[in-house]
């Protein structure tokens, strides 16, 4: 499982993207 915490300038907030393989 890959968890990526990134700041999205579009929504102006931090989003956590989780990818399960």
Secondary structure, DSSP 8 states (H G I E B T S, - for coil): -EEEEEEETTTTEEEEEEE--
